[in-house]
């Protein structure tokens, strides 16, 4: 069983484009969608309506910067300050090219900062590359709760 991708996005248009792009990349990972930072934190910290969700963290957190209730930078700060969440790869997926946003995200420990491309084909390519890298290719740190993929038996 693969770990989910947690997508935190409040803009319906960007959400739809991201889902299309992830679908086209043919990842088998479930995509869990949260519409604001408070809901994302509830999911990650397993509180409120997410208190009974299964153990384990997402393969990657795709996080918009400008979110209602709790903004993306505050979500990132809480993730990095919480030992059980600290090893989750976080990709800031945003429209902001503002240098203060970029600097603050890296100061808080973001793994990658991706500005959403304007052209649809570029957006699809960027999201597909992100999904494949973080959900399939990236090796998490030792001791993380990554679920193992079934591998063919090596008879040698």
Secondary structure, 3 states (H helix, E strand, C coil): CCCCEEEECCCHHHHHHHHHHHHHCCCCCCEEEECCHHHHHHHHHCCHHHCCCCCCCCCEEEECCCCCCCCHHHHHHHHHHCCCCCCCEEEEEECCCCHHHHHHHHHCCCCEEEECCCCHHHHHHHHHHHHHHHHHHCCCCCCCCCCCCCCCCCCC
